[in-house]
Amino acid sequence: MAEGIAVVAAKTNIDDAETNVGFQWRKLDAPESLKSRESYGKIYEGLMEGLINNMVPQSYYKVRPFYHTNSTLSSEPTYFYGEWITLDPSDFSYFEPTIRTYEADLVTHNSAQLHGYVMRGTEEISEQGFEYWLTNGNSRNEQQVVVIPVSIMNTDIALADNNMTITLSNLLSQSEYHFRAYAKYNDKTFYGEEKIFNTTGSSHVNSITTDSQYKEPLYYIDINGCRHLDPIQGFNIVVYSDGTTAKIINK
């Protein structure tokens, strides 16, 4: 917690991809008729995280996590809440940024999409994005696994706000890549979790015709549940444009 700023977290069984989650907060002595402030958060492996700012150090606050359903034309969203906990904004100290790296998706023979997020710490973030490199058998301690020079790597960095997404292109086919989210401030670099993806070996998809009606493969799912635009080597579940699926082995 810094002056007027706090990172808050709550355990949850909600999926990482859910976006209708966050935190509500209000002054401890605020009347019930006064609506609570709220902001959205992110989920990473069962932990909901968020950032609260602009709190007055001379006041006590309370905060709680929430999830809400999507609104429709006929009804407002339904909210579900966790328990209130108390915050003292005057009780602050230095803390580092929170950085998360998600699994890659939409992996093809030469591209992949990366996802992550950054929440500031005590200081403002000056730069954030992703690093990625080919696996070449050398250890990270020898600093020889990063095959993208600094001058080129800067063009492969996704600068973003809290949420970050970048599509990498011109990758080598049938290759293993490592990647991680990062953030910088005060000449320090902080990293998220290190992840791995493997590009495929095929640059095209054979069309399939059934009962004289063409159906297009939309994407492929591997044994880990990750989506790919092209089939990967080994077991795949194909999802077609007509809603049907099929299991295939790509050798």
C-alpha positions in Angstrom: 0.0 0.0 0.0 1.3 3.5 -0.9 -0.3 6.8 0.0 -3.8 6.7 -1.3 -3.1 3.6 -3.3 -3.7 -0.1 -2.5 -3.4 -3.4 -4.3 -6.2 -5.7 -3.1 -6.8 -9.5 -3.7 -9.3 -12.2 -3.0 -9.4 -16.0 -3.6 -11.9 -17.1 -6.2 -13.1 -20.1 -8.1 -14.0 -18.0 -11.2 -12.2 -18.7 -14.5 -9.2 -16.5 -15.5 -11.0 -15.3 -18.6 -13.9 -13.8 -16.7 -14.0 -10.0 -17.0 -17.1 -9.1 -14.9 -15.0 -9.1 -11.6 -13.5 -6.4 -9.5 -13.7 -4.6 -6.1 -16.0 -2.1 -4.5 -14.8 0.3 -1.8 -16.2 3.1 0.3 -15.3 5.2 3.4 -15.9 3.2 6.6 -18.3 5.9 7.9 -20.1 6.6 4.6 -23.9 6.4 4.8 -25.4 3.3 3.2 -27.4 5.4 0.8 -24.1 6.5 -0.8 -23.1 4.2 -3.7 -19.8 2.4 -3.4 -17.0 3.1 -5.9 -15.9 0.1 -8.0 -13.2 -0.8 -10.5 -12.6 -4.0 -12.5 -9.8 -6.5 -11.7 -8.1 -9.5 -13.2 -8.0 -13.2 -12.2 -4.9 -15.3 -12.3 -5.0 -18.9 -11.1 -7.7 -18.5 -8.5 -6.6 -15.0 -7.3 -8.6 -11.9 -8.1 -6.4 -8.8 -8.1 -7.2 -5.1 -8.4 -5.9 -1.6 -7.7 -7.6 1.1 -5.6 -6.4 4.7 -5.8 -7.3 8.3 -4.8 -8.1 7.3 -1.2 -7.8 10.0 1.5 -5.1 9.0 4.0 -7.0 10.6 6.9 -10.0 8.2 6.4 -10.6 4.5 6.9 -12.1 2.5 4.1 -13.7 -0.9 3.5 -13.4 -3.0 0.4 -15.0 -6.2 -1.0 -14.7 -8.3 -4.2 -17.6 -8.7 -6.6 -18.7 -10.6 -9.7 -21.7 -9.7 -11.8 -23.7 -11.3 -14.6 -24.0 -9.6 -18.0 -26.9 -7.2 -18.3 -29.7 -7.8 -20.9 -32.3 -5.7 -22.5 -34.8 -6.9 -19.9 -32.8 -6.9 -16.7 -29.8 -5.3 -14.9 -26.8 -7.4 -14.0 -26.9 -9.5 -10.8 -24.1 -8.9 -8.3 -22.4 -11.4 -6.0 -20.1 -10.1 -3.2 -17.3 -11.3 -0.9 -16.9 -10.0 2.7 -16.0 -6.4 3.5 -12.5 -5.8 4.9 -11.1 -2.6 6.4 -8.2 -0.5 4.9 -6.2 2.2 6.6 -4.7 4.3 3.7 -2.3 6.0 6.1 -0.5 2.7 6.8 1.6 2.6 3.6 5.0 1.2 2.6 7.0 0.5 -0.6 5.6 -2.3 -2.9 6.6 -3.7 -6.3 4.3 -3.9 -9.3 2.2 -7.0 -9.9 2.9 -8.7 -13.2 1.1 -11.7 -14.7 1.8 -13.8 -17.8 -1.0 -15.9 -19.3 -0.7 -19.0 -21.6 -0.2 -18.1 -25.3 -3.1 -18.8 -27.7 -3.9 -18.7 -31.4 -0.6 -20.3 -32.1 0.2 -21.1 -35.8 3.3 -22.1 -37.8 4.7 -18.5 -37.6 2.6 -16.5 -35.1 1.2 -16.5 -31.5 -0.9 -14.2 -29.3 0.4 -13.3 -25.8 -1.6 -12.0 -22.9 -0.7 -10.5 -19.6 -1.3 -7.6 -17.2 0.6 -5.1 -15.0 -0.6 -3.3 -11.9 1.7 -0.5 -10.7 3.4 -0.6 -7.4 4.5 2.4 -5.3 5.9 4.1 -8.4 4.4 4.7 -11.8 5.3 2.2 -14.5 7.6 3.7 -17.2 7.5 0.7 -19.6 5.8 -2.6 -19.9 5.4 -5.4 -22.4 6.6 -8.9 -23.2 10.0 -10.6 -23.8 10.3 -13.8 -25.9 13.1 -16.0 -27.1 13.8 -19.3 -28.8 14.8 -22.3 -26.7 18.3 -23.2 -27.7 19.5 -25.5 -24.9 21.5 -23.0 -22.9 20.5 -21.9 -19.4 19.0 -18.5 -18.6 21.9 -17.9 -16.1 24.3 -17.7 -19.0 22.0 -15.1 -20.7 22.3 -16.8 -24.0 18.7 -17.9 -24.5 17.4 -14.5 -25.6 18.0 -14.5 -29.4 16.4 -11.1 -30.1 18.9 -8.2 -29.8 17.8 -5.3 -27.7 17.5 -2.9 -30.6 15.1 -5.4 -32.3 13.3 -6.5 -29.2 12.0 -3.0 -28.6 9.9 -3.4 -31.7 8.5 -6.6 -30.3 7.3 -5.1 -27.0 3.6 -4.4 -26.5 3.2 -1.2 -24.5 -0.3 -1.1 -22.9 -2.3 -0.1 -19.9 -3.2 -2.7 -17.3 -4.1 -5.4 -19.8 -1.6 -6.4 -22.4 -2.1 -8.4 -25.6 0.4 -8.7 -28.5 0.5 -10.9 -31.6 4.0 -12.1 -32.5 4.6 -12.8 -36.2 7.4 -14.1 -38.4 8.2 -16.9 -35.9 10.1 -20.0 -36.9 7.8 -23.0 -37.5 8.0 -26.2 -35.3 10.0 -24.2 -32.7 9.7 -23.7 -28.9 9.6 -20.2 -27.6 9.7 -18.9 -24.0 8.0 -15.6 -23.0 7.1 -13.5 -20.0 5.5 -10.1 -19.3 7.7 -7.4 -17.8 7.5 -3.8 -16.4 10.1 -1.2 -15.7 10.4 1.8 -13.4 13.3 3.6 -11.7 15.8 1.7 -13.9 14.5 -1.6 -12.5 12.9 -4.4 -14.4 10.3 -6.8 -12.9 9.0 -9.9 -14.6 5.9 -12.0 -14.7 5.7 -15.8 -14.9 7.7 -17.5 -17.7 5.6 -19.5 -20.2 6.3 -21.7 -23.2 4.6 -22.2 -26.6 5.4 -24.3 -29.6 4.7 -23.2 -33.2 3.2 -25.7 -35.6 4.7 -27.2 -38.7 1.9 -26.6 -41.2 1.0 -23.4 -42.9 -2.3 -24.6 -44.4 -5.5 -26.5 -43.5 -7.1 -29.0 -45.7 -10.8 -28.3 -46.1 -13.3 -31.1 -45.2 -16.6 -31.8 -46.9 -19.3 -33.8 -45.3 -22.7 -34.7 -46.8 -21.9 -32.3 -49.7 -22.0 -29.3 -47.3 -18.7 -27.5 -46.7 -17.8 -26.9 -43.1 -14.7 -24.9 -42.2 -12.3 -25.7 -39.3 -12.4 -22.7 -37.0 -9.6 -23.7 -34.6 -7.8 -26.6 -33.0 -7.6 -27.5 -29.2 -4.6 -29.4 -27.9 -4.5 -31.7 -24.9 -3.9 -28.7 -22.5 -7.0 -26.9 -23.7 -5.1 -24.2 -25.7 -6.5 -23.0 -29.0 -4.5 -22.9 -32.2 -5.4 -21.7 -35.7 -3.5 -24.6 -37.3 -3.3 -28.2 -36.2 -0.3 -29.0 -34.0 1.6 -32.3 -33.9 -0.1 -35.0 -31.9 -3.7 -35.0 -30.6 -6.1 -32.2 -31.7 -9.8 -31.5 -31.3 -11.1 -29.7 -34.4 -14.0 -27.3 -34.0 -15.9 -26.6 -37.2 -18.0 -23.7 -38.4 -21.2 -25.8 -38.1 -20.6 -26.4 -34.4 -19.4 -30.0 -34.8 -16.1 -31.3 -33.5 -13.7 -34.2 -34.4 -10.6 -35.8 -32.9 -7.5 -36.1 -35.1 -3.9 -37.2 -34.7 -1.5 -35.0 -36.7 1.8 -36.9 -37.3 
